[in-house]
Amino acid sequence: MHSEWIFDQIESLKIRKKINLLDFASGDGRNCIPLSKKNIIVTAIDKDQEKLNKYKSFKNINTICFDLETTEEWPLIKEYYDVIIVVNYLYRPKIKNLINLIKKNGFLFYETFSLGNEEYGSPMNPNFLLKDKELLDIFSQDLLPLSFYDGKLHHGKTAIKQTASFKKKASYK
Ligand SMILES: C[S@@+](CC[C@H](N)C(=O)[O-])C[C@H]1O[C@@H](n2cnc3c(N)ncnc32)[C@H](O)[C@@H]1O
């Protein structure tokens, strides 16, 4: 089942012409597969080729198998994506590199686990849990925050998560 929050954000854009969307750490494609049927050209990147194999030949989806946590430059095009989605993935050392990938007037929709989730299950490792307001602290200097939430989300099971949406202003330099 896809992320309802991500789908609500995409719906709110009222997409009428084709857009480019990056699904960052796309996993088994639960978000990008259904999105690719909505006037959306998807780039899906993940280090797990087996997962990508399930949808690599789908129309409107381009898959890239790549380890996003090495010193190698990401094989992604700068200022190319109208929308970037990140769900249930966090790697702090390179997280700000996402900003340059977004087109001006484009959007970043980020949803992942935050502190407090340990009570409900995995992940429990603080490397994978956002601190208070952390998504805002990371991105607000460069991107305009549109929404922020930190708390319980019920999605099959209860989790503690942050969701945050941002827009890259046309005036961004
Ligand atoms: C919890 S899954 C989330 C997948 C998808 N975003 C979703 O919500 O269904 C995390 C994903 O991150 C990917 N991943 C973890 N470390 C990675 C890395 N170093 N480089 C690229 N992908 C990575 C995993 O292969 C996995 O598919």
The ligand as an SDF file (V2000), in Angstrom:
LIG
                    3D

 27 29  0  0  0  0  0  0  0  0999 V2000
   12.3410    1.2140    4.1790 C   0  0  0  0  0  0  0  0  0  0  0  0
   12.6930    1.1190    2.4720 S   0  0  0  0  0  0  0  0  0  0  0  0
   11.6250    2.3790    1.8220 C   0  0  0  0  0  0  0  0  0  0  0  0
   11.3580    2.1910    0.3680 C   0  0  0  0  0  0  0  0  0  0  0  0
   10.3110    3.1280   -0.2500 C   0  0  0  0  0  0  0  0  0  0  0  0
   10.7220    4.5100   -0.1770 N   0  0  0  0  0  0  0  0  0  0  0  0
    8.9780    2.9380    0.4220 C   0  0  0  0  0  0  0  0  0  0  0  0
    8.5260    3.8310    1.1370 O   0  0  0  0  0  0  0  0  0  0  0  0
    8.3930    1.8740    0.2230 O   0  0  0  0  0  0  0  0  0  0  0  0
   14.2990    1.8740    2.3540 C   0  0  0  0  0  0  0  0  0  0  0  0
   14.9400    1.7250    1.0030 C   0  0  0  0  0  0  0  0  0  0  0  0
   16.1920    2.4140    1.0110 O   0  0  0  0  0  0  0  0  0  0  0  0
   17.0900    1.7000    0.2390 C   0  0  0  0  0  0  0  0  0  0  0  0
   18.4520    2.0450    0.6400 N   0  0  0  0  0  0  0  0  0  0  0  0
   19.0120    1.8530    1.8600 C   0  0  0  0  0  0  0  0  0  0  0  0
   20.2800    2.2610    1.8500 N   0  0  0  0  0  0  0  0  0  0  0  0
   20.5140    2.7270    0.5960 C   0  0  0  0  0  0  0  0  0  0  0  0
   21.6570    3.2680   -0.0530 C   0  0  0  0  0  0  0  0  0  0  0  0
   22.8120    3.3830    0.5980 N   0  0  0  0  0  0  0  0  0  0  0  0
   21.5590    3.6390   -1.3320 N   0  0  0  0  0  0  0  0  0  0  0  0
   20.3930    3.4990   -2.0120 C   0  0  0  0  0  0  0  0  0  0  0  0
   19.2870    2.9820   -1.4650 N   0  0  0  0  0  0  0  0  0  0  0  0
   19.3440    2.5960   -0.1720 C   0  0  0  0  0  0  0  0  0  0  0  0
   16.7670    0.2310    0.5270 C   0  0  0  0  0  0  0  0  0  0  0  0
   17.2470   -0.6180   -0.4890 O   0  0  0  0  0  0  0  0  0  0  0  0
   15.2570    0.2710    0.6240 C   0  0  0  0  0  0  0  0  0  0  0  0
   14.6570   -0.0360   -0.6100 O   0  0  0  0  0  0  0  0  0  0  0  0
  1  2  1  0
  2  3  1  0
  2 10  1  0
  3  4  1  0
  4  5  1  0
  5  6  1  0
  5  7  1  0
  7  8  2  0
  7  9  1  0
 10 11  1  0
 11 12  1  0
 11 26  1  0
 12 13  1  0
 13 14  1  0
 13 24  1  0
 14 15  1  0
 14 23  1  0
 15 16  2  0
 16 17  1  0
 17 18  1  0
 17 23  2  0
 18 19  1  0
 18 20  2  0
 20 21  1  0
 21 22  2  0
 22 23  1  0
 24 25  1  0
 24 26  1  0
 26 27  1  0
M  CHG  2   2   1   9  -1
M  END
$$$$
